[in-house]
Structure formats: structure tokens, C-alpha cells
């Protein structure tokens, strides 16, 4: 639906101009079934067309309902699709420098009276774009750095080699450091990086940013940053998190720092107070290999403005853990969520599919019972086999 070689465009241009801007469908009833240019086929068509079209053709042949922007070395074609309860920002980025095409669909929130315009955004060494309401100037969606957005896709796409992923990760790390090592970074929006998970406490004094690289052998490595506002001088401190999972012994009993971190991608942060100290409980996940997945509950605190991971506040009758690790089959899913009403971390109880597989975590999965960690004055106290009614699982 997007672009074709010049000869085809010359023949089909009258038909292709007659497109519905909201749906991307041909308006001509006669030719609609013949060409079937409806979303999402436009994305695959566009991807092929951009790679096969000369640069002059890319700039010349843009359909009426699509808009075009050129930001540094990246060509961007985009349109906004309207659904009954939300909108999506659909865009294709063609990296002229590396001759690569990327297709995206981001959910955005646009008011009925807003008219969206795309504007280039430059912050330090980063070059991105923002979608704004033309009338009010309000920001709707922001990609802080286009190159970083593209590199995030390389980190998880199986078609790229491990060497390409390693280079992309180095570039992402540098760009995010540039983005986060500022006093205002703890409040900056980064919704243009959906591959990156951001969790922060309600007071916005602590923010943890994590993401993952997936490799050809099905292993993965996590990366991240911790930002927090110093209680001493009020300045924002930022640390890079170095995943050293394979070098950590006795994982559930180890106290760790940012440069020796049990890597995970965090989906939730829970602020708790024990005594006079604030702690931040983190719920996360990671992929060990193609057979095993892992869920993590960790605790973050700060000592002399440095991150400390792990604290002896996971309490069982006969054991105290600094963090909890749950491993299970890659074909299963595990519930791990915070129930704010009950002040509990609720989780599926994991069991082997057969007792002969005890200790072989690739055969473990939920057994339809639930356990929990309940917050008490002494920390997170384990409760076994709870009566949990809300079984809406958030993976």
C-alpha cells in the first residue's frame, strides 16, 4: 500500500490515490478486493517497497493518507489509525546509513479535536521526534532517539547475528547514558522505547530502567540503569547495571551491587519501609535458555548513594532469603503480581509435571494453587496455599 517501483506506480497511481485515511483501505469498491491494501498488509508491502525503491522514488511516491519525514539519515513514513477506543501511530523507518527497514505500531492517545504533527527533536547528541497537537502544542508521543529505537529492535530480532546485537547494545548503552545522566532524567518520558521497561516509585525519586538482548543460542542478557534522587544533596544519581548472572554463587543469598547484578527485566516496583529504611521490591523476569524461564523478586536499597540489591526480608519458617528466584518451563507462564489491596505479592505455586522430574525446572509449571509474600513489620512473610480469587494473570 505504500510504495512500488516507478513503473508500477505510473500504472497504478490513480487507484492508489483513492485510499481512506483512517483505515488505509481502497475507496474503490471495484478494486478493493483485487488489491487488498488494508492494514496490516501495508506494513509488509511498505517494507519490501522501501528496500526496492530508489531514494528519489521514496521521496516522490507517497500516498495521500501517508505522511513523510526525513530526520538525519532516516526516512519516516507514517499514518495514524483510529479504533473505537484507541489510536495507533503506524510508522516505517528506513535507515539510509545501514539500508535497513523497520516497521512499528505504537498505541497513542489522541483527543477528538487534536491534530497531530511530527517534529524533529534534538537533545544533546540524541536525535528523535515528537508528536504534538498542532493547536495546543501538547506532547502526545516521543521517540527520544530514532537510532536507539531501531537498535532496540535488533536486540530481540532473530535475523540479526550476535555480533550485530553486541554492537547495537553498545550503541543503546551510550545513548541511554546520554539520556539519563541529567538531573531531569528521572521524570523524562521514554514511551518511544517500548522494548525498555521503566518502573518508578510514586514520589518519582527512584526509577529503574531495564531491557534484554536475546541471542542465537536462546540465552539472554539483561541491561539497565538505576536512577535515584540523593537524600543528601537532591541530585540525581545514575548507575549502569551489569548483568553478571553466571558469576553469582548462591543467588538467593547474595548481596549485590550495580556492577555485579542478577539481571532481570522489571515490571513492577513496590516501596516498603522497614524500620527507618526505605526499600524497593522489584518484580521481574528473564529467559535462561530455550527451555527455562525465570521470575525474580529482588529488593533494591541505597547505601551512600550506591545501589544495593538483595536484603534479608524474605521470611520463611526455617529460612531467610535476600531475593527469590522461580524457574519453570519455557512453555508455561507464571503469575507474579502485587495485590495492593491485600499488600501481598501473589504467585503461582510451581511443581514438576511428574515427581521423577523434581529439580528439573524445564518440567515445572503452575499447579493451580497460589502462594504469597505478605508485607509485615519484619519484611515479606511467606504464606503458602492462599485462597486467591482474582486469577487474572498478568504475564
matplotlib code that plots the C-alpha trace (Angstrom):
import matplotlib.pyplot as plt

x = [0.0, 2.9, 5.4, 6.2, 8.8, 8.4, 6.9, 4.2, 3.4, 3.0, 0.3, -1.5, -1.3, -5.0, -6.1, -3.7, -4.6, -8.1, -7.4, -9.3, -7.0, -8.4, -8.4, -5.9, -8.4, -9.0, -12.1, -12.9, -15.3, -14.4, -10.7, -10.7, -10.7, -8.3, -5.6, -6.5, -4.4, -5.8, -3.8, -1.7, -0.7, 0.5, 3.4, 4.8, 4.2, 5.9, 8.9, 9.5, 8.8, 11.1, 14.1, 13.5, 12.8, 15.5, 15.9, 14.2, 11.3, 10.9, 10.5, 8.3, 5.7, 4.0, 0.3, -2.1, -3.0, 0.6, 3.0, 6.7, 9.6, 13.3, 15.3, 19.1, 19.8, 16.3, 13.3, 10.0, 6.6, 3.6, -0.1, -2.5, -5.1, -8.3, -10.1, -13.2, -11.2, -7.7, -5.4, -2.1, 0.8, 2.0, 5.4, 8.1, 11.7, 14.2, 17.8, 19.6, 23.0, 22.7, 20.0, 17.6, 13.8, 11.8, 8.1, 6.4, 2.9, 2.6, -0.6, -1.1, -3.9, -5.3, -8.2, -11.0, -10.1, -6.3, -4.4, -1.1, 2.2, 5.6, 8.5, 12.2, 13.6, 17.3, 18.6, 22.4, 23.7, 20.3, 18.0, 14.4, 11.0, 7.8, 4.1, 2.4, -1.1, -0.8, -3.2, -2.2, 1.4, 0.8, 3.1, 1.3, 4.2, 8.0, 10.9, 13.9, 16.4, 15.5, 18.7, 18.2, 14.6, 15.9, 18.8, 16.3, 14.6, 18.0, 18.5, 15.5, 15.2, 16.5, 17.5, 20.4, 23.7, 25.1, 27.8, 25.2, 23.3, 26.5, 27.2, 23.6, 23.7, 26.8, 25.1, 21.9, 24.0, 25.8, 22.6, 20.7, 23.5, 23.4, 19.6, 19.7, 22.7, 20.9, 19.1, 15.7, 16.1, 14.1, 11.0, 11.6, 9.1, 10.5, 7.4, 9.0, 11.1, 8.6, 11.3, 12.6, 10.7, 10.6, 9.4, 9.4, 8.0, 5.1, 7.3, 9.5, 12.6, 13.6, 13.5, 14.7, 15.1, 15.7, 15.8, 17.1, 19.2, 18.3, 21.0, 21.0, 21.5, 18.3, 20.2, 19.7, 21.4, 19.7, 20.8, 19.7, 20.1, 19.1, 18.3, 17.6, 17.4, 20.1, 18.7, 21.9, 22.1, 18.9, 20.9, 20.0, 22.4, 22.6, 24.3, 24.6, 23.5, 25.9, 24.3, 26.7, 24.2, 26.6, 29.2, 27.0, 27.0, 24.2, 22.0, 19.2, 21.6, 23.9, 24.0, 24.9, 25.8, 25.2, 28.4, 27.6, 23.8, 21.5, 19.9, 16.2, 13.6, 11.5, 7.7, 6.8, 8.3, 6.9, 8.1, 8.2, 9.6, 11.2, 12.4, 13.6, 14.9, 13.1, 13.3, 12.1, 10.8, 11.2, 9.2, 11.0, 11.6, 14.3, 14.9, 17.7, 17.6, 15.1, 13.9, 13.6, 12.1, 12.8, 10.8, 12.6, 11.7, 14.5, 15.0, 16.7, 18.1, 20.7, 23.9, 26.0, 24.1, 25.0, 22.6, 22.4, 20.4, 19.2, 18.1, 17.2, 13.5, 12.0, 11.0, 10.1, 9.7, 13.2, 14.9, 15.6, 16.3, 17.8, 15.9, 13.6, 14.2, 11.5, 12.3, 9.9, 9.2, 9.5, 6.2, 4.4, 3.5, 3.8, 1.6, 3.7, 1.9, 1.4, -2.1, -2.1, -5.4, -4.1, -0.5, 0.7, 2.9, 0.8, 2.4, 1.6, 2.9, 5.3, 5.5, 7.1, 4.8, 5.9, 7.7, 10.5, 11.4, 11.9, 14.7, 14.5, 12.9, 12.2, 9.4, 7.9, 4.8, 1.8, -0.2, -3.4, -2.5, -1.2, 1.4, 2.1, 4.5, 2.7, 4.3, 4.7, 6.8, 9.7, 9.6, 7.9, 6.5, 5.7, 2.1, 1.5, -1.6, -3.6, -7.2, -6.7, -9.8, -8.5, -6.8, -6.4, -2.8, -0.5, 2.3]
y = [0.0, 2.3, 2.4, 0.4, 0.6, 3.6, 1.6, 0.1, 3.5, 5.1, 2.5, 2.3, 5.8, 6.7, 3.7, 4.1, 7.7, 6.7, 5.5, 6.0, 8.0, 6.4, 2.7, 2.5, 0.8, 1.4, 3.6, 2.0, -0.9, -2.4, -2.7, -3.2, -7.0, -7.1, -5.1, -5.7, -2.7, -2.8, -2.7, -4.6, -5.6, -2.1, -2.8, -5.8, -4.1, -1.0, -2.9, -4.5, -1.4, 0.9, -1.5, -1.8, 1.9, 4.4, 7.3, 9.7, 7.3, 7.2, 10.9, 11.2, 8.5, 8.9, 8.1, 10.8, 9.5, 8.8, 11.5, 11.7, 13.0, 12.9, 13.1, 12.9, 9.5, 8.1, 8.3, 8.0, 7.3, 7.3, 7.4, 7.3, 4.6, 5.2, 2.5, 2.7, 3.1, 4.0, 5.1, 3.7, 5.5, 3.3, 4.2, 2.8, 3.9, 3.3, 3.6, 5.1, 4.6, 0.8, 0.1, -1.4, -1.1, -1.2, -1.3, -0.1, 0.2, 2.3, 2.8, 6.5, 8.7, 11.5, 13.7, 14.1, 17.7, 17.2, 17.5, 15.6, 17.0, 15.3, 17.5, 16.8, 16.6, 17.2, 16.7, 16.7, 14.0, 12.4, 13.0, 11.8, 13.2, 14.1, 14.0, 17.2, 18.6, 21.4, 23.7, 23.3, 22.2, 19.3, 16.3, 13.1, 10.7, 10.9, 8.9, 10.5, 8.9, 7.2, 5.2, 3.8, 2.8, 0.9, -0.7, -2.0, -4.0, -5.5, -6.7, -9.1, -9.9, -13.4, -12.3, -10.3, -12.0, -12.0, -9.6, -7.2, -7.4, -6.7, -3.6, -2.5, -2.9, -0.8, 2.0, 1.7, 1.9, 5.0, 6.7, 5.9, 7.1, 10.4, 10.4, 9.5, 11.3, 14.5, 16.0, 16.0, 12.4, 10.8, 12.5, 12.3, 10.4, 7.5, 6.0, 5.8, 2.9, 0.0, -2.6, -0.9, -1.4, 1.6, 1.3, 4.1, 4.8, 7.2, 10.0, 9.8, 9.6, 6.1, 4.9, 1.5, 1.0, -2.5, -4.3, -7.5, -8.9, -12.3, -14.4, -17.1, -19.9, -18.8, -17.3, -13.7, -10.9, -8.0, -4.4, -1.4, 1.8, 2.8, 6.5, 7.9, 11.3, 11.6, 12.3, 14.2, 16.8, 16.2, 15.4, 12.6, 9.7, 7.2, 3.8, 1.3, -2.3, -5.0, -8.5, -11.0, -13.8, -16.6, -15.4, -15.2, -18.1, -18.8, -16.3, -16.2, -15.3, -12.8, -9.1, -7.4, -4.1, -2.4, -3.7, -7.3, -7.6, -10.5, -9.3, -9.1, -7.0, -5.4, -5.0, -3.6, -1.7, -1.7, 0.8, -0.5, 0.8, -1.5, 0.4, 3.8, 2.4, 2.5, -0.5, -1.0, -4.5, -5.4, -8.0, -9.2, -11.9, -13.3, -16.1, -18.6, -20.6, -22.1, -24.5, -22.4, -19.1, -17.3, -15.0, -12.8, -10.9, -8.6, -5.8, -2.5, -0.1, 2.6, 3.0, 6.1, 6.8, 3.4, 0.7, -2.4, -5.5, -8.0, -7.7, -10.4, -9.7, -12.8, -14.7, -18.4, -20.6, -22.0, -19.8, -16.1, -15.1, -12.0, -12.5, -15.1, -17.0, -19.1, -21.3, -23.2, -24.5, -22.0, -23.4, -22.3, -18.9, -17.9, -15.4, -12.9, -9.7, -7.3, -7.2, -3.7, -4.2, -7.3, -6.0, -9.3, -10.5, -13.3, -16.1, -19.4, -22.4, -24.3, -28.1, -30.7, -32.4, -35.7, -36.3, -38.0, -34.6, -32.9, -30.3, -30.4, -26.9, -27.3, -29.6, -27.2, -25.2, -23.8, -26.5, -24.3, -23.3, -20.0, -18.7, -15.2, -12.9, -10.6, -7.4, -7.3, -5.2, -7.6, -7.8, -10.1, -13.1, -16.3, -17.6, -21.0, -22.1, -18.9, -18.6, -16.3, -15.4, -12.9, -15.2, -12.6, -13.4, -10.6, -12.1]
z = [0.0, 0.4, -2.4, -5.5, -8.3, -10.6, -13.5, -11.3, -9.7, -13.1, -13.9, -10.6, -9.2, -9.9, -7.9, -5.1, -4.5, -3.6, 0.0, 3.2, 5.5, 8.7, 7.7, 4.8, 2.6, -1.1, -1.6, -4.9, -4.3, -7.6, -6.9, -3.1, -3.3, -6.1, -4.3, -0.6, 0.6, 4.1, 7.4, 8.3, 4.8, 4.2, 6.6, 4.7, 1.4, 2.6, 3.9, 0.6, -1.4, 0.6, 0.2, -3.5, -4.3, -5.1, -2.8, -5.3, -5.6, -1.8, -1.6, -4.7, -4.4, -1.1, -0.9, 0.1, 3.5, 4.5, 5.7, 5.2, 7.3, 6.8, 10.0, 9.5, 8.0, 8.5, 6.2, 8.1, 6.6, 9.0, 9.5, 12.4, 12.6, 14.6, 16.5, 18.7, 21.9, 21.0, 18.2, 16.8, 15.3, 12.5, 11.0, 8.9, 9.4, 6.6, 7.9, 4.9, 6.5, 7.0, 4.4, 6.9, 7.2, 10.5, 10.9, 14.1, 15.6, 18.8, 20.8, 21.4, 22.9, 20.8, 21.7, 19.2, 18.4, 18.3, 15.0, 15.1, 13.7, 13.8, 14.8, 15.0, 18.5, 19.3, 22.9, 23.3, 20.9, 20.5, 17.6, 17.7, 17.1, 18.9, 18.0, 19.1, 19.0, 16.4, 18.3, 21.9, 21.4, 23.9, 23.5, 22.5, 21.9, 21.9, 20.5, 22.2, 19.7, 16.4, 16.2, 19.7, 18.8, 15.8, 17.8, 20.4, 17.7, 16.6, 20.2, 20.0, 16.3, 15.4, 11.9, 13.3, 14.4, 17.9, 16.7, 15.3, 18.6, 20.6, 18.5, 18.8, 22.6, 22.9, 21.0, 23.1, 26.3, 25.2, 24.0, 27.2, 29.3, 27.4, 28.0, 31.7, 33.1, 33.7, 36.6, 34.8, 33.6, 36.4, 35.1, 31.4, 29.3, 27.3, 25.9, 22.5, 23.7, 24.3, 24.4, 27.6, 30.8, 33.2, 36.8, 39.4, 42.8, 43.3, 44.5, 41.4, 43.5, 42.2, 38.6, 37.3, 33.6, 32.2, 28.8, 27.3, 24.5, 23.1, 21.4, 18.8, 21.4, 23.2, 26.1, 27.0, 28.9, 30.7, 30.9, 32.8, 34.8, 38.3, 38.9, 42.3, 43.9, 46.6, 50.1, 50.8, 48.0, 46.0, 42.9, 40.5, 40.7, 37.8, 37.7, 34.8, 35.7, 34.6, 34.3, 35.9, 36.5, 35.6, 38.0, 41.1, 43.6, 46.0, 44.1, 46.7, 49.5, 47.7, 48.3, 45.0, 43.5, 40.2, 38.7, 39.7, 39.2, 38.9, 35.7, 35.1, 33.3, 36.0, 35.5, 39.0, 41.9, 45.4, 48.0, 51.6, 54.9, 57.4, 60.5, 59.2, 55.9, 52.6, 50.3, 46.8, 45.9, 42.2, 40.3, 37.2, 34.6, 32.4, 30.0, 30.9, 27.6, 25.2, 27.9, 31.2, 32.1, 35.4, 37.6, 40.1, 43.3, 44.4, 46.8, 46.0, 48.6, 48.6, 50.8, 50.4, 47.2, 45.7, 44.7, 46.8, 45.5, 48.0, 51.6, 54.2, 54.2, 52.5, 55.6, 55.8, 58.8, 58.6, 56.1, 55.2, 51.6, 50.1, 46.9, 45.4, 42.1, 40.4, 37.4, 35.2, 31.7, 28.8, 27.6, 30.8, 32.3, 36.0, 37.8, 39.8, 40.7, 43.6, 45.1, 46.6, 48.4, 50.3, 50.5, 49.0, 46.2, 44.8, 42.7, 41.2, 43.1, 40.8, 40.7, 38.3, 35.9, 37.5, 40.8, 38.9, 37.4, 40.8, 40.4, 36.6, 36.2, 32.5, 33.6, 36.2, 35.9, 37.8, 39.7, 40.2, 43.8, 44.9, 47.4, 48.6, 50.3, 52.7, 54.0, 57.7, 60.0, 59.6, 55.8, 53.2, 55.1, 53.1, 53.0, 51.5, 49.6, 49.9, 48.8, 45.8, 43.8, 41.3, 38.9, 36.1, 35.2, 34.2, 32.4]

ax = plt.figure().add_subplot(projection="3d")
ax.plot(x, y, z, "-o")
ax.set_aspect("equal")
plt.show()
